[in-house]
Amino acid sequence: MEIDAVGLSGRPGTAVLLGEAKWRKKVDASALVWELRERSKALPSVAESPVYAVCARERLDNVPNGAVPITAAEVFGV
């Protein structure tokens, strides 16, 4: 079970941000968010409404409301 990024807040460290990155040109963001929701069940403490950050090299399709899409260009300034 792997989650690429987990942002914690407070004690005992509640997960408030969950992130997944794929080095593909195009990614279905809704599928990544679904995977993150499933994987988050293994964490000891998750916020009621965590932020989902999904990353791809060039483009994210089907971004659910509330998810944060990030591309390599935004990270690296390409």
C-alpha positions in Angstrom: 0.0 0.0 0.0 1.5 3.3 -1.1 0.4 6.9 -1.0 2.9 9.3 -2.6 2.2 12.3 -0.3 0.4 12.6 3.1 0.1 16.0 4.8 -0.5 15.7 8.6 -2.0 18.1 11.0 -2.1 18.2 14.8 -1.7 15.4 17.1 -1.9 12.4 16.6 -1.2 13.5 13.1 -4.4 13.4 11.2 -4.0 13.1 7.4 -5.5 16.3 5.8 -3.9 16.0 2.4 -3.4 12.8 0.3 -1.5 13.0 -3.0 -0.7 10.7 -5.9 1.7 11.4 -8.8 2.0 9.6 -12.1 4.7 10.3 -14.7 2.3 9.8 -17.6 1.3 12.5 -20.1 -2.4 12.2 -19.4 -4.1 10.9 -16.2 -7.7 10.3 -15.2 -7.8 12.3 -12.0 -11.1 10.7 -10.8 -9.4 7.2 -10.8 -6.5 8.6 -8.8 -8.8 10.1 -6.2 -10.7 6.8 -5.9 -7.4 5.0 -5.3 -6.5 7.5 -2.7 -9.8 7.1 -0.9 -9.3 3.3 -0.8 -5.7 3.5 0.3 -6.5 6.1 3.0 -8.5 3.4 4.8 -5.2 1.9 6.0 -4.2 5.2 7.7 -4.8 5.5 11.4 -6.4 9.0 11.3 -7.9 10.8 8.2 -9.8 14.1 8.2 -13.4 14.0 7.4 -12.8 15.8 4.1 -9.1 15.6 3.2 -7.7 17.5 0.2 -6.7 15.2 -2.7 -3.7 16.4 -4.8 -3.3 14.5 -8.1 -0.3 15.0 -10.4 0.6 14.1 -14.0 3.3 15.1 -16.4 1.1 17.1 -18.8 -2.7 16.8 -18.3 -5.3 15.6 -15.9 -8.8 14.7 -17.1 -12.0 14.2 -15.0 -10.8 16.2 -12.0 -13.4 15.8 -9.2 -14.6 18.8 -7.3 -12.3 19.6 -4.5 -9.3 17.8 -6.0 -6.2 19.8 -6.7 -4.6 19.0 -10.1 -0.9 19.6 -10.6 1.2 19.2 -13.7 5.0 18.9 -14.1 5.0 22.3 -15.8 3.5 23.8 -12.6 6.1 22.1 -10.4 9.2 22.6 -12.5 8.2 25.8 -14.4 8.6 24.1 -17.8 
